[in-house]
Amino acid sequence: MAIIATGSKTIIDLSDGKSLSVYLGANQPRTQINDVNAGAYSPDWTTTAGKLVITPVVYANQTAIALNNAALTINWKRKDGSAAEAALSSGETVSGKVLTVNKNNLATATSKQLTYIAYVAYADPDTGLTINATADITFALLTTGEDAKSAWISGEQVFKYNAAGSVSPAQITLTANLQNVTMGKWQYKNSSGAWTDYPTTSDNAGITGATLIVKPTHAIWVGQSATLRITTSDANIGDTASIYKVQDGQDGAPGGEGQPASLVFLTNENMTFAGTNAGKVAAANIDEHLGFRHEIKVELDIPAPRLNNRAPHGRINTTEREACERRYDFEDIECGLTEEGARTEASRCLRCDHYGYGIFRGGRNEKW
């Protein structure tokens, strides 16, 4: 019998479909460091040597697929932290299925973390099926701590006038000591309380240098004092200093022969006297030595103590928890007083405020 026609049929076992694996490799570390003190990034993605290049590596059944294979397509996306995926941004370009980043985009990322995602599709020529796979790589930005900043003014602070009107020193040189900030300018506080630029004179051609010459003739004085300050590149960093004009007083009259001399020293120290009879005597002696006889009063309405009859009783002692009980925890050892015990113990007051005791014998004194 003659053959009229022939044909063929292809049968594909889908269980033999290939598996697709994708890996992303990068030429730079996955952590970028921002040195805030130097204002630099490491690595710097904007430079030729530091730019970020992410290269996909694709395998089908453990067989590498060249990136120029026409059956291979790669679509790139980016994600800022946990935000939704988005298209590539400025400075992020794709060429030959390889992603290149030549801008420090981590600096503008809200989360300081960027994830680049590669969606890979491969049309298998053996089965005609399209195989999909996804891979991602994440980069993070670390910021170094900022160096401490400080600024302070050093120099003398007093112009001293003697009885003849001569002043010493003739001028004072102030120095601005700066650390991790740059100098702004010198200012003084005028009579209205507003900060004003220090006047330029032949002594100070400018007010932005680290040193400043101050003279008693400069138009900066409010009364016998002048308040100065320095500003810096950081609005929160600066320092203030005050300079004073001090004049000697007139000579006093000579003292009488054989009369005790009194000396008074003005200091910023506190003088404290014990609240006892001895302390009262010491304070009264000094007061009298300075030529005064002040009368010290309590000037408080202190109610008289009420003498309630209380039956005598012994001390109320606290109890302790048994050792076998407290070995299992870190609670207090003593049980403390009950409310009744505390009231009873408090009622044992000997009323020293009325009867007197020791150096307080004789009771309270409201005036001395």
C-alpha positions in Angstrom: 0.0 0.0 0.0 1.4 3.4 -1.0 2.2 6.0 1.7 0.0 9.0 1.0 1.3 11.4 3.8 3.7 11.5 6.7 3.9 13.6 9.9 5.6 13.9 13.3 4.6 14.7 16.9 6.8 15.9 19.7 6.1 14.9 23.3 7.6 17.0 26.1 8.0 15.8 29.7 7.5 19.0 31.7 9.1 17.3 34.7 12.3 17.7 32.8 12.1 21.5 32.9 15.4 23.2 33.8 15.9 25.0 37.1 17.3 28.6 37.0 19.7 30.0 39.6 20.8 33.6 39.8 23.6 35.1 41.9 24.5 38.8 42.2 28.1 39.8 42.6 29.4 43.2 43.5 32.8 44.8 43.1 32.5 46.9 46.3 31.7 46.1 49.9 28.1 45.9 50.9 28.7 48.6 53.6 29.6 52.1 52.7 31.1 54.4 55.4 30.3 58.1 55.7 33.0 60.0 57.6 31.0 63.1 58.7 34.2 64.8 60.0 36.0 64.5 56.6 32.8 64.8 54.6 33.8 61.7 52.6 32.4 58.3 51.6 34.3 55.1 51.5 34.1 53.6 49.0 33.1 56.7 47.0 30.7 55.5 44.3 31.1 58.7 42.3 34.7 57.9 41.4 36.0 55.7 38.6 37.7 53.3 41.0 34.9 53.4 43.6 31.8 53.1 41.4 29.5 50.1 42.2 29.1 47.4 39.6 26.6 44.6 40.2 27.0 41.6 37.8 24.4 38.8 37.6 25.6 35.2 37.3 22.9 32.9 35.8 22.8 29.1 35.7 20.4 26.7 34.1 20.7 23.3 35.5 24.2 24.3 36.8 25.2 25.3 33.3 26.3 29.0 33.1 24.3 31.2 30.7 26.2 34.1 29.1 24.7 37.5 29.8 24.6 38.2 26.0 22.4 35.2 25.4 19.3 36.4 23.5 17.1 34.1 25.5 18.0 35.8 28.7 16.3 39.0 29.9 17.0 40.9 33.2 14.8 43.6 34.7 16.3 45.7 37.5 14.4 47.3 40.4 15.5 49.1 43.6 14.0 49.3 47.1 14.7 51.9 49.9 14.7 49.9 53.2 11.3 48.3 53.6 9.5 50.6 51.2 7.9 49.4 48.0 10.0 48.5 44.9 10.7 51.3 42.5 12.4 51.9 39.2 16.1 52.7 39.1 17.0 56.2 40.1 19.6 58.9 39.1 23.1 57.5 38.8 21.9 53.9 38.3 22.3 52.6 34.8 22.1 49.2 33.1 24.4 48.1 30.2 24.7 44.5 29.0 22.4 43.4 31.8 25.0 44.7 34.4 23.9 47.4 36.8 26.3 50.3 37.5 25.9 52.9 40.3 28.1 56.0 40.0 26.3 58.2 42.7 26.3 57.9 46.5 22.6 57.2 46.6 22.8 55.7 50.1 23.3 59.3 51.4 19.8 60.2 50.1 18.1 57.0 51.0 15.6 57.5 53.8 16.5 54.2 55.6 20.3 54.5 54.6 19.8 51.0 53.1 19.3 50.1 49.4 18.4 46.8 47.9 18.8 46.1 44.2 16.6 43.4 42.7 17.2 41.4 39.5 14.2 39.8 37.9 15.6 37.2 35.5 13.7 35.3 32.7 15.2 32.6 30.5 13.4 31.1 27.4 14.6 27.5 27.4 15.3 26.6 23.7 14.9 22.9 24.5 11.4 23.1 26.0 10.2 26.5 24.8 9.3 27.3 28.4 10.2 30.6 30.1 11.9 30.1 33.5 11.9 32.9 36.0 14.1 33.6 39.0 14.9 36.5 41.3 18.0 37.7 43.2 18.7 40.7 45.3 21.7 42.4 47.1 21.5 45.0 49.9 23.9 47.8 50.7 23.9 49.8 53.9 25.4 53.2 55.0 27.3 53.5 58.3 28.0 57.0 59.7 31.0 57.7 61.9 30.6 59.6 65.1 31.2 63.3 65.0 34.3 64.7 66.8 33.7 66.8 69.8 33.4 70.6 69.1 34.4 73.3 71.6 35.3 76.9 71.7 36.5 79.0 74.7 38.0 82.4 75.3 41.2 82.9 77.2 43.0 86.0 78.4 42.9 88.6 81.3 39.6 90.0 82.4 40.4 93.1 84.6 41.7 96.6 83.9 42.9 98.0 87.3 42.9 101.7 88.0 45.0 103.1 90.9 44.1 106.1 92.9 45.9 108.4 90.4 43.8 107.1 87.5 46.5 105.1 85.8 45.4 101.8 84.3 47.2 98.5 84.1 47.4 96.7 81.7 47.1 99.1 78.8 45.4 96.4 76.7 44.2 92.9 77.0 44.6 90.2 74.3 41.8 87.7 74.1 42.3 84.4 72.3 39.7 82.2 70.7 40.6 78.5 71.3 38.7 76.3 68.8 38.4 72.6 68.4 36.7 71.1 65.2 35.0 74.4 64.4 36.1 77.4 62.5 36.1 81.0 63.7 33.1 83.2 63.1 33.6 86.7 64.6 34.0 88.7 67.8 30.9 90.5 69.1 30.1 92.6 72.2 26.8 93.2 74.0 25.6 96.8 73.7 23.6 98.8 76.3 20.4 97.5 74.8 21.5 93.9 75.4 21.9 93.1 71.7 25.0 91.4 70.3 26.9 93.8 68.0 30.0 93.3 65.9 33.2 94.4 67.7 34.2 97.8 66.3 37.2 97.7 64.0 40.1 100.0 64.9 43.8 100.3 64.3 44.2 97.7 67.0 41.9 95.2 65.3 41.8 95.5 61.5 39.3 92.6 61.4 37.1 90.7 63.9 37.3 87.2 62.4 40.8 86.4 63.6 41.6 84.1 66.6 42.9 87.0 68.7 41.3 90.3 69.7 42.9 93.3 71.4 40.7 95.1 74.0 41.4 98.5 75.4 39.6 100.7 78.0 39.0 103.3 75.2 37.1 101.0 72.9 33.4 101.8 72.5 32.2 98.5 74.0 31.8 99.4 77.6 28.4 99.4 79.5 29.3 101.1 82.8 32.4 99.4 84.1 32.1 96.1 82.3 32.0 94.7 78.8 30.6 91.4 77.7 32.2 89.7 74.6 31.6 86.5 72.7 32.8 84.5 69.7 30.7 82.8 67.1 31.8 79.8 65.1 30.8 77.7 62.1 28.5 75.8 64.5 25.6 78.0 65.7 25.5 75.9 69.0 29.2 76.3 69.8 30.7 79.6 71.2 31.9 81.2 74.3 31.3 84.4 76.3 33.7 86.4 78.5 33.3 89.6 80.6 35.9 92.2 81.2 35.8 94.7 84.1 37.3 98.1 85.1 38.3 98.0 88.8 39.4 101.1 90.7 41.4 101.3 94.0 39.5 103.0 96.9 40.8 106.0 98.8 43.2 105.5 101.7 41.5 105.2 105.1 42.3 107.3 108.1 45.1 106.0 110.3 44.1 103.8 113.3 44.5 104.8 116.9 47.5 103.5 118.8 46.9 100.3 120.7 43.5 99.8 118.9 42.8 96.4 117.3 42.8 96.4 113.6 39.9 94.7 111.7 40.5 93.0 108.5 37.7 91.9 106.1 38.3 89.6 103.1 35.6 89.4 100.4 35.6 85.9 98.9 33.2 83.6 97.1 33.3 81.1 100.0 30.4 80.3 102.3 30.9 80.6 106.1 28.9 78.0 108.0 28.3 77.9 111.8 27.0 74.9 113.6 23.5 75.2 114.9 24.7 74.7 118.5 25.3 77.1 121.5 29.0 77.2 120.5 28.0 78.1 116.9 25.8 80.9 118.2 28.7 82.3 120.3 31.1 82.2 117.3 28.6 84.0 115.0 27.9 86.6 117.7 31.6 87.3 118.3 32.3 87.8 114.6 29.2 90.0 114.3 30.4 92.2 117.2 33.9 92.3 115.9 32.7 93.8 112.7 31.0 96.5 114.7 27.4 95.2 114.8 25.1 93.8 117.4 22.4 92.1 115.3 19.5 90.5 117.1 18.8 87.1 115.5 15.2 86.0 115.7 13.5 82.8 114.6 10.6 84.8 113.1 8.6 81.6 112.8 5.4 80.8 114.7 6.5 77.5 116.3 3.6 75.9 118.3 4.4 75.0 121.9 4.9 71.3 122.4 2.0 69.4 123.9 2.9 67.3 126.8 0.7 64.2 126.6 1.1 61.6 129.3 2.5 58.5 127.8 2.9 55.2 129.7 6.6 54.1 129.7 7.4 51.1 127.6 10.4 49.4 126.1 11.8 49.7 122.5 9.9 47.9 119.7 12.4 45.7 117.9 12.1 44.5 114.3 11.9 40.8 113.5 13.8 38.9 110.8 12.8 36.3 108.3 14.0 32.8 109.0 17.2 31.8 107.1 15.5 28.7 105.6 13.0 31.1 104.0 15.2 33.9 102.7 17.8 31.6 101.2 15.5 31.3 98.1 15.2 35.0 97.3 16.7 38.5 97.6 14.0 40.1 99.6 14.7 42.1 102.8 15.9 40.2 105.8 14.1 42.4 108.3 10.3 42.3 108.4 10.0 45.9 109.5 7.5 47.4 112.0 3.8 47.0 111.8 1.7 50.1 111.9 0.9 49.5 115.5 4.5 49.0 116.4 5.6 52.1 114.5 3.1 54.2 116.3 4.1 52.8 119.6 7.8 53.4 118.9 7.1 57.0 117.8 5.3 57.7 121.1 8.5 57.2 123.0 9.7 60.7 122.0 11.5 62.3 125.0 10.4 65.9 124.0 13.8 67.4 123.9 12.3 70.5 122.4 10.6 71.2 125.7 12.8 69.8 128.4 16.2 70.3 126.7 18.9 67.7 126.3 22.7 68.0 126.3 23.9 71.3 124.8 20.3 72.2 124.2 19.5 72.1 127.8 17.2 74.9 128.8 14.8 74.4 126.0 14.3 76.5 122.8 15.5 80.1 122.4 13.6 82.1 119.8 15.8 85.2 120.1 19.5 85.6 120.8 
